[in-house]
Amino acid sequence: MNKLASDLGTEKISKLLIKQAVPATIGILVMSLNMIVDTIFVGQWIGVLAIAAITVVLPIAFLISSIGMGIGIGGSSIISRALGANNSEKAFLTFGNQICLTVILAILFVVLGNVFSVPILNLFGAKGAILPIASEYFGVIIYGVPFLAFAMMGNPVIRAEGKPKFAMYAMMVPAVLNVLLDILFIKVFDWGMWGAGLATSISYASCGLYILSFFLSSKSELKIIPKNFKLDFKIVKEITKLGGVSIVRQGAISILMIVLNYSLFTYGGEISIAVFGIINRVMMFALSPVLGVSQGFLPVAGFNIGAEKNDRVKETIKKSIYFGSILGTIIFIAILIFKEQIIWIFTNDATLLEQTPDAMLVVFLVTPIVTMQLIGSAYFQAAGKAMPALLLTLLKQGIFLIPLAYFLPIYYGVNGVWWSFPIADTLSTIITVLVLKREVDKNLKPL
């Protein structure tokens, strides 16, 4: 076991969380900034409908690539616990199975995405004037999705090795490249949405290839060994149980996007989809520190669960929630003060400038408490307890937000969509805290 991995069981928890969370935050921040810049460029250089098209297409790409994320998170949970228990053989076998599963499933879903592109786009809300622009964009980025799936598989594995900085670099490389290519393809070559899609697809490929090069180098303790590609039923079952949580979560997010785009189009037209497109980009960027804390939590908690160090696990939970809640509060205050200025960055369209700021403030209303929800579900993933992890993960997007986003607009119009977010966050956080407290009291007693 390498020193970086073994430090997860001995080093001070607050220092470990900072060491793990800061690179994860920077990586998510840069990747989110990449998507924000993408939206700014198409909004300023192509138009409002281009923002709506990206809002429709990207959830489809992320649904397909979430297969890699699910396999990555499920496998990294196994790897963290295996390293904690000094079982390097199981860690190596799990890694090989992850690669095999990701490649097979990602390619399969890309083929299906190509064959059924128009029905899929329609389902996700590409209606009216949005459809031709969305089709042009989707037709290009679909070829970069297998690389993105591999990258999303490899990123949590790198963190499980105790090397969060490399995971951060893997997310920074495509973000920087995409910005440069956007300027070249959209502004200089005037390739429109096709150019935006090509820039995104190339950036996905660069991310996947960077992670592949890391695993082929001497920096990685987990090596790519062809004999480990042979699928082991027991390992695949465990990856599927734990990784299924992330895949189902992304599936729930995709269903949510279908419902959201339906409600937004029905009660507000194309302009409301563009409003949500801006809010969604800001949300991904603004919440990246909180998401970074939850990503940093996983390897620290997973290793110490495997090493049966219950006191350290409890301390990791408490400090993660503490740090994340402070960050969430700062984020909300920033949104409250600068909401109008933020929208000016994306567009100069008068209707968007009028409708977006107040809607965004409502969506961010309970940001200070969302860390409790994220750490609760992340704990059960780290512990290898798939069912509670799945149920807690589905609380917001699936159990609460989908029905709220469908029914509230019937009575309150498009405002019902915006208010469904803080209501769903509040309800899911309350339930998560109760479930997590019960688990800690029952199963994390001092040994």
Secondary structure, DSSP 8 states (H G I E B T S, - for coil): --HHHHGGGTS-HHHHHHHHHHHHHHHHHHHHHHHHHHHHHHHHHT-HHHHHHHHHHHHHHHHHHHHHHHHHHHHHHHHHHHHHTT-HHHHHHHHHHHHHHHHHHHHHHHHHHHHTHHHHHHHTT--TTHHHHHHHHHHHHGGGHHHHHHHHHHHHHHHHTT-HHHHHHHHHHHHHHHHHHHIIIIIIS--HHHHHHHHHHHHHHHHHHHHHHHHHSTT-SS---GGGGS--HHHHHHHHHHHHHHHHHHHHHHHHHHHHHHHHHHHH-HHHHHHHHHHHHHHHHHTHHHHHHHHHHHHHHHHHHHTT-HHHHHHHHHHHHHHHHHHHHHHHHHHHHHHHHHHHHH---HHHHHHHHHHHHHHTTTGGGHHHHHHHHHHHHHTT-HHHHHHHHHIIIIIIIHHHHHHHHHHHTHHHHHHHHHHHHHHHHHHHHHHHHHHHHHH----
